[in-house]
């Protein structure tokens, strides 16, 4: 996690030094700032559970902040995963207020009083990770963690935390809130999954059996919107699908996008279910594919002809493709290869010189 820490006083600066060293030890990327003139404080390592080697390896602590807190916060909201304010809650609230937009995208915000008595999860407790970061801060400083999210204080299943841990796309944040509210109120929430799961189903979730009455509200873990197991279905979509592509040279990104969309429409597969795009290495510099992947932040992986020839299975043959690449099929073979010998869920779909295939890897849901 990329964390920005800011302090406003002598004691706050000293605590910032401690957090800087401790959070780095926890594996975070940390940059520390101060609006205080006290930028040359010496960290008293004897008061902290941090080894001296870790402290010596920290080359720089707080950078002075010359701009306003609002301007500093605006930039940190754009380039940080989390902000830690060492000072009064009021300072943090006023600083972040203009920039709070979307709980799916807002960074985590934690406030620690300058004496290190309390660490407060202020914003994006679940999806942003503020609750988990608050616990990290508490371990480092000895502060008492203050976490107010209802599912946490009632020790209930938190669907947004579960989704983040498993890398799910949450289809509807309003329904996610309804799921949490139902569980906190002691109501049953339905559970449906296209995938096997590891661990015990959390308390409050009821498996959706065909021959039994189902709750109106439920969670569906699936890579397709074909199924609608509950009246109000919250879809949690894992990234488990590999997109195999082939195309004519210099095919426009728009043509690729259109072909992918039509291939996905066959099974109502949302593009958020894709984890990567794959093809033959002849296409490694194809501008349209590269632009398509860049816009969606998807890795583009290519394989040699020899690698794809070794993929086992029955594939849709094309004499034209074979004359160009030396293989009877590129999109299906590469999709299966990329999914680690997963199963084809959409065979070759051709559209304006673009060929598309989708394969799903073997995968399981994990409950703690």
C-alpha positions in Angstrom: 0.0 0.0 0.0 1.3 3.5 -0.9 0.9 5.6 2.2 1.3 9.4 2.8 1.7 10.5 6.4 1.4 14.1 7.6 2.0 15.7 11.0 1.5 19.2 12.4 3.5 19.5 15.6 6.7 18.4 17.4 5.1 15.4 19.1 3.2 14.6 15.9 6.4 14.7 13.9 8.1 12.2 16.3 5.1 9.9 16.0 5.4 10.2 12.2 8.9 9.0 12.3 7.8 6.0 14.3 5.1 5.2 11.8 7.4 5.7 8.9 9.8 3.1 10.1 7.1 0.7 11.4 4.9 0.8 8.3 7.9 0.2 6.0 8.6 -2.9 8.2 5.0 -4.0 7.6 5.8 -3.9 3.8 4.1 -0.6 2.9 5.6 2.2 0.7 5.6 5.3 2.9 6.3 9.0 2.3 6.1 11.2 5.4 5.4 15.0 5.4 5.1 17.7 8.0 3.6 21.1 8.4 5.7 21.6 11.5 9.2 23.2 11.6 10.4 20.2 13.6 12.0 18.2 10.8 15.1 17.1 12.6 13.8 15.1 15.5 15.6 12.0 16.6 13.6 8.8 16.8 13.8 7.2 20.2 13.9 3.6 19.1 13.9 2.3 22.7 10.2 3.2 22.9 9.2 1.2 19.9 9.0 -2.4 18.8 11.2 -1.7 15.8 14.7 -3.0 15.4 17.6 -0.6 14.9 18.5 -1.9 11.5 15.0 -1.0 10.2 15.4 2.5 11.5 18.9 3.0 10.0 17.6 1.9 6.6 15.1 4.7 6.6 17.0 7.4 4.7 14.5 10.2 4.9 11.6 11.0 7.2 9.3 14.0 6.8 9.3 16.3 3.9 8.2 19.9 4.6 4.8 20.9 3.2 4.7 24.5 1.9 1.4 24.4 0.2 -2.0 24.4 1.9 -3.3 21.2 3.5 -6.1 21.2 1.0 -3.7 21.3 -1.9 -1.5 18.6 -0.3 -4.6 16.4 0.2 -5.8 16.9 -3.3 -2.6 15.5 -4.8 -2.4 12.6 -2.2 -6.0 11.6 -3.2 -4.7 11.2 -6.7 -1.5 9.3 -6.1 -1.8 7.4 -2.8 -3.6 4.4 -1.5 -3.9 5.8 2.0 -3.4 9.0 4.0 -2.6 9.1 7.7 -3.2 12.4 9.5 -1.4 12.8 12.8 -3.4 15.4 14.6 -7.0 16.4 15.2 -9.9 14.7 13.4 -11.2 18.1 12.4 -8.1 18.9 10.4 -8.5 15.6 8.4 -12.2 16.0 7.9 -11.9 19.6 6.5 -8.9 18.5 4.3 -10.5 15.5 2.7 -14.1 16.8 2.4 -13.8 18.4 -1.1 -12.3 15.2 -2.5 -14.4 12.4 -1.2 -16.3 11.0 -4.2 -16.6 7.2 -4.4 -16.0 4.5 -1.8 -14.8 2.2 -4.6 -12.0 4.7 -5.4 -11.4 7.0 -2.4 -8.1 6.2 -0.6 -8.1 5.0 3.0 -7.8 7.8 5.6 -6.7 7.2 9.1 -6.3 9.8 11.9 -3.9 9.4 14.9 -3.9 11.9 17.7 -0.4 13.3 18.2 0.1 11.5 21.5 -0.6 8.1 19.8 -3.5 7.3 22.1 -6.1 6.5 19.4 -6.0 5.4 15.7 -9.2 6.1 13.9 -10.4 4.6 10.7 -12.0 7.7 9.1 -12.7 6.8 5.4 -12.8 3.8 3.1 -12.6 1.3 6.0 -13.3 -1.8 4.0 -12.6 -1.4 0.2 -9.9 1.2 0.7 -8.3 -0.8 3.6 -8.5 1.9 6.3 -9.7 -0.6 8.9 -6.7 -2.9 8.3 -4.3 0.0 8.2 -5.7 1.3 11.5 -4.8 -2.1 13.1 -1.3 -1.8 11.6 -0.9 1.7 13.0 -2.2 0.5 16.4 0.4 -2.3 16.5 3.2 0.1 15.8 2.2 2.9 18.1 0.3 1.2 20.9 -2.7 3.3 20.0 -6.2 2.0 20.6 -7.9 1.3 17.3 -11.3 3.0 16.7 -13.3 1.2 14.0 -16.9 2.1 13.6 -18.1 0.1 10.5 -21.2 -1.9 11.6 -20.1 -5.3 10.3 -16.9 -5.0 12.3 -18.3 -3.9 15.6 -21.1 -6.6 15.3 -18.6 -9.2 14.1 -20.6 -9.9 10.9 -19.5 -10.9 7.4 -18.4 -7.9 5.5 -19.1 -8.4 1.8 -16.9 -5.5 0.6 -13.9 -6.8 2.5 -14.5 -10.3 1.2 -14.8 -8.9 -2.3 -11.5 -7.0 -2.0 -9.7 -9.9 -0.6 -10.8 -12.2 -3.5 -10.4 -9.5 -6.2 -14.1 -9.4 -7.0 -15.8 -6.6 -8.9 -18.9 -5.5 -6.9 -21.8 -5.0 -9.3 -23.9 -2.6 -7.1 -22.6 -0.8 -4.0 -26.1 0.0 -2.9 -26.9 -3.8 -2.8 -23.6 -4.4 -1.0 -24.8 -1.9 1.7 -28.2 -3.7 1.8 -26.4 -7.1 2.3 -24.3 -5.7 5.2 -27.4 -4.1 6.8 -29.4 -7.4 6.5 -26.6 -9.4 8.2 -26.2 -6.9 11.0 -30.0 -7.1 11.5 -29.7 -10.9 11.8 -31.5 -11.6 8.5 -30.5 -14.4 6.1 -28.8 -13.5 2.9 -28.7 -15.9 0.0 -25.5 -17.3 -1.4 -24.9 -18.7 -4.9 -21.6 -19.5 -6.5 -20.5 -20.9 -9.9 -17.3 -21.9 -8.2 -16.3 -24.3 -5.4 -15.3 -22.6 -2.1 -12.7 -23.2 0.6 -13.6 -22.7 4.2 -16.9 -22.4 6.0 -19.7 -20.3 4.8 -20.0 -17.2 7.1 -22.9 -17.0 9.5 -25.9 -15.4 7.9 -25.3 -16.7 4.4 -27.8 -19.4 3.1 -26.9 -21.6 0.1 -29.4 -21.2 -2.7 -30.8 -24.7 -3.3 -33.2 -25.1 -6.3 -35.8 -27.0 -4.2 -35.9 -24.5 -1.3 -37.3 -21.1 -0.9 -34.6 -18.5 -1.3 -34.1 -15.1 0.5 -35.0 -12.2 -1.7 -31.6 -10.6 -1.2 -28.4 -12.6 -2.0 -24.9 -12.8 -3.3 -23.9 -14.5 -6.6 -20.3 -15.2 -7.3 -20.2 -15.7 -11.0 -18.4 -14.6 -14.2 -21.7 -14.2 -16.1 -25.0 -12.3 -15.6 -27.0 -15.2 -17.1 -28.1 -16.4 -13.7 -30.4 -14.3 -11.5 -30.7 -16.5 -8.4 -32.4 -13.9 -6.1 -34.9 -11.1 -6.5 -32.2 -8.7 -5.5 -28.8 -10.2 -6.6 -25.5 -8.7 -5.7 -23.0 -10.0 -8.3 -19.4 -10.5 -7.2 -17.4 -11.0 -10.4 -13.9 -12.6 -10.1 -11.2 -12.0 -12.7 -10.9 -15.5 -14.0 -11.3 -15.2 -17.7 -8.5 -15.0 -20.3 -9.3 -13.2 -23.6 -7.6 -14.8 -26.6 -7.3 -12.4 -29.6 -6.4 -12.5 -33.2 -6.7 -9.8 -35.8 -5.6 -8.4 -39.1 -2.6 -6.1 -39.0 -3.4 -2.6 -37.9 -6.9 -3.3 -36.8 -8.4 -0.4 -35.0 -9.0 -0.6 -31.3 -12.7 0.1 -31.8 -13.0 -3.0 -34.0 -11.4 -5.1 -31.4 -13.6 -3.6 -28.7 -16.7 -4.3 -30.8 -15.7 -7.9 -31.4 -15.0 -8.6 -27.8 -18.3 -7.0 -26.7 -20.3 -9.2 -29.1 -18.4 -12.3 -28.0 -19.1 -11.6 -24.4 -22.8 -10.8 -25.1 -23.4 -14.5 -26.0 -23.1 -15.4 -22.3 -23.6 -12.0 -20.7 -20.0 -12.0 -19.5 -18.9 -8.6 -18.2 -15.5 -7.4 -19.3 -14.5 -6.9 -15.7 -14.3 -10.7 -15.5 -11.2 -10.6 -17.7 -7.7 -10.8 -16.1 -5.6 -10.7 -19.2 -5.4 -10.6 -23.0 -3.3 -13.2 -24.9 -2.2 -13.8 -28.5 0.6 -15.1 -30.6 3.9 -13.2 -30.5 3.4 -12.0 -34.1 0.9 -9.6 -32.5 3.0 -8.3 -29.6 3.3 -4.8 -31.1 -0.2 -4.6 -32.6 -1.3 -1.0 -31.9 -5.1 -1.7 -31.6 -4.6 -4.6 -29.1 -2.1 -2.6 -27.0 -4.5 0.4 -26.9 -7.4 -1.8 -25.9 -5.4 -3.4 -23.1 -3.9 0.0 -21.9 -7.4 1.5 -21.5 -8.6 -1.4 -19.4 -5.4 -1.9 -17.5 -5.1 -5.5 -18.7 -1.8 -7.2 -19.2 -1.1 -8.4 -22.8 0.8 -11.7 -23.0 2.0 -13.4 -26.2 3.3 -16.9 -26.9 5.4 -18.3 -29.6 4.0 -20.5 -32.4 5.8 -23.5 -30.8 4.2 -22.8 -27.4 0.7 -22.6 -28.8 1.2 -25.7 -31.0 1.7 -27.7 -27.8 -1.7 -26.7 -26.3 -4.0 -29.7 -26.2 -7.7 -29.7 -27.2 -10.0 -29.5 -30.2 -9.9 -26.0 -31.8 -11.7 -24.3 -34.6 -9.4 -24.6 -37.7 -8.7 -21.9 -40.2 -6.6 -22.4 -43.3 -6.1 -18.6 -43.6 -4.8 -18.3 -40.0 -2.5 -21.2 -40.6 -1.1 -19.6 -43.8 -0.2 -16.5 -41.8 0.9 -17.9 -38.5 1.7 -21.6 -39.1 -1.1 -22.5 -36.6 -4.6 -23.7 -37.4 -6.0 -21.4 -34.6 -4.6 -18.6 -32.5 -7.4 -17.1 -30.3 -8.6 -20.4 -28.8 -5.2 -21.9 -28.3 -3.8 -18.7 -26.7 -6.9 -18.4 -24.4 -6.5 -22.0 -23.1 -2.8 -21.5 -22.7 -3.2 -18.2 -20.8 -5.9 -19.7 -18.5 -3.5 -22.5 -17.5 -5.3 -25.2 -19.4 -8.7 -23.9 -18.3 -11.9 -24.5 -20.3 -13.1 -22.6 -23.3 -16.4 -20.9 -22.5 -16.7 -19.0 -25.8 -15.2 -20.5 -28.9 -13.8 -18.5 -31.8 -16.0 -15.5 -32.5 -15.1 -13.7 -35.8 -16.1 -10.1 -36.4 -14.6 -7.8 -39.1 -11.2 -9.5 -39.1 -11.0 -9.9 -35.4 -11.2 -13.3 -33.7 -12.1 -13.7 -30.1 -12.1 -16.7 -27.7 -12.7 -16.8 -23.9 -11.3 -19.4 -21.5 -11.9 -19.7 -17.7 -9.2 -20.9 -15.3 -9.8 -23.3 -12.5 -10.5 -21.3 -9.4 -12.0 -21.4 -5.9 -13.6 -18.9 -3.6 -11.7 -18.5 -0.3 -13.4 -17.9 3.0 -11.2 -17.3 6.0 
